[in-house]
Amino acid sequence: MRFKLVPAAPADLSFVADAQRAVPLVPGSEDDCCARLMRRLDLPSRDVARTWLTFLRALELVEETPSGFKRRRVDPTDSHLREAFRRRVFGAEEVLAALGEADGPLTAEEAFEQFRERVPVWEHHKNPQTWEELWTERVGDLLEWLVLLDLAEQVEETEEVQDVDGVSGGFRPSQSR
């Protein structure tokens, strides 16, 4: 299973470990887990907390049981997070591949254009007026996570990447990958 919900990337990966620790070892309801995430991480809303709970499942740090959600006894190492992100987050591998195939750095909008055909058709019908905007934002979040996980790097505006609609710079695969 691949998960679509991806929160905005935090400043550093230690936030992921903090989020994992906020989920109880003994299964709790979604409401309880979201309340704990909001309280311990100072998240602004239940929707953001729910996105984090889903994302932690994608990263195999939390599991859903018949009794509720519980923390898995897995260390969120950099290598674990990279591997789970690429394998279990919808679009991660595809966006990374688009960066690798590009002649130069891509902006979030350009990366979305490479990914556009992979957006499920039902998403077009679910949000007919805004699906492109929503998915451009999701691709932007994926790019930020790829940078945080050291799978990609953000480059500043250069002659190679011109300022387009107020967006400067772009993304390319990490040289250390």
C-alpha positions in Angstrom: 0.0 0.0 0.0 1.2 3.5 -0.8 0.0 6.6 1.1 -0.8 9.9 -0.4 -0.9 12.2 2.6 2.4 14.0 3.3 2.8 16.8 5.8 4.9 19.8 5.2 8.5 18.8 5.8 9.8 19.9 9.3 13.1 21.7 9.8 14.9 18.5 10.7 14.3 14.7 11.0 14.3 14.8 14.8 10.7 16.0 14.4 9.8 12.6 13.0 11.1 10.8 16.0 9.2 13.2 18.3 6.0 12.5 16.3 6.5 8.8 16.6 7.1 9.1 20.4 3.8 11.1 20.6 1.8 8.0 19.5 1.2 5.5 22.4 2.7 2.0 22.6 -0.8 0.8 23.7 -3.3 1.3 20.9 -5.3 4.5 21.1 -8.2 5.8 19.0 -7.5 8.1 16.1 -9.0 11.0 18.1 -6.7 10.3 21.1 -3.6 9.9 18.9 -4.4 13.1 17.0 -4.9 15.0 20.3 -1.5 13.7 21.6 0.2 14.8 18.4 -1.4 18.2 18.5 -0.4 18.7 22.2 3.1 17.3 22.1 4.1 18.8 18.7 2.1 22.0 18.9 0.4 21.1 15.6 -2.2 23.7 14.5 -5.2 21.4 13.7 -6.6 17.9 13.9 -6.3 17.6 10.1 -2.6 18.3 10.3 -2.3 15.7 13.2 -4.2 13.2 11.2 -1.9 13.8 8.2 1.1 13.1 10.5 -0.5 10.0 11.9 -1.1 8.7 8.3 2.4 9.6 7.3 3.9 7.8 10.3 2.0 4.7 9.1 3.6 5.2 5.7 7.0 5.4 7.3 6.3 2.2 9.2 6.7 3.9 12.5 3.1 3.5 13.6 0.6 0.8 12.8 -3.2 0.6 12.8 -4.6 -2.3 14.7 -8.3 -3.3 15.4 -7.9 -1.5 18.7 -6.5 1.7 17.3 -3.1 3.2 16.4 0.1 2.3 18.2 3.8 3.2 17.9 6.0 0.5 16.5 9.3 -0.3 18.2 11.3 0.8 15.2 14.1 3.4 15.3 13.5 6.2 12.7 17.0 6.0 11.3 17.8 8.0 8.2 18.1 4.8 6.1 14.8 3.5 7.4 13.1 6.7 6.7 14.6 7.0 3.2 13.6 3.4 2.2 10.1 3.6 3.7 9.5 7.0 2.1 10.5 5.8 -1.4 8.6 2.5 -1.1 5.4 3.6 0.7 4.7 7.2 -0.2 2.7 7.7 -3.4 4.7 9.8 -5.9 8.1 9.8 -4.0 9.8 7.4 -6.4 8.2 8.9 -9.4 9.2 12.5 -8.5 12.7 11.4 -7.7 12.9 9.6 -11.1 11.7 12.8 -12.8 14.5 14.7 -11.2 17.0 12.2 -12.3 15.7 12.2 -15.9 15.7 16.0 -16.2 18.4 18.0 -18.0 18.7 20.3 -15.0 17.0 21.2 -11.7 13.2 21.3 -11.7 10.8 23.6 -9.9 7.9 22.1 -8.0 5.7 23.1 -11.0 7.9 21.4 -13.5 8.1 18.3 -11.3 4.3 18.3 -11.1 4.1 18.5 -14.9 6.3 15.4 -15.1 4.1 13.7 -12.5 0.7 14.9 -13.8 -0.3 11.7 -15.7 0.2 9.6 -12.5 -2.4 11.5 -10.5 -5.4 9.1 -10.1 -8.3 10.1 -12.4 -10.7 10.0 -9.5 -8.7 12.9 -7.9 -9.6 15.0 -11.0 -13.3 14.3 -10.3 -13.0 14.7 -6.6 -11.7 18.3 -6.9 -12.3 19.3 -10.5 -11.5 23.0 -10.0 -8.5 22.6 -7.8 -6.8 19.2 -8.3 -3.9 20.6 -10.2 -3.2 23.2 -7.5 -3.5 20.5 -4.7 -1.2 18.1 -6.5 1.3 20.8 -7.3 1.4 21.5 -3.6 1.7 17.7 -2.8 4.6 17.4 -5.3 6.2 20.4 -3.6 5.9 18.7 -0.2 7.4 15.5 -1.7 10.4 17.5 -3.0 10.9 19.1 0.5 10.9 15.6 2.0 13.3 14.3 -0.6 15.7 17.2 0.4 15.2 16.5 4.1 16.0 12.8 3.5 19.1 13.7 1.4 17.7 12.1 -1.7 17.5 15.5 -3.5 18.9 18.9 -3.1 17.5 22.4 -3.6 19.5 24.7 -5.7 19.3 28.5 -5.7 18.3 30.5 -8.8 21.1 30.4 -11.4 21.1 30.9 -15.1 20.2 27.2 -15.2 17.0 27.8 -13.1 15.4 31.1 -13.9 12.8 32.8 -11.7 9.4 31.6 -12.8 6.3 33.2 -11.4 8.2 34.3 -8.3 9.7 30.9 -7.7 13.4 30.8 -7.7 15.6 27.7 -7.8 14.7 24.1 -8.2 15.5 20.6 -7.2 17.8 17.9 -8.4 18.9 14.5 -7.2 21.3 14.6 -4.3 24.9 14.2 -5.4 25.6 12.0 -2.3 22.8 9.6 -3.3 
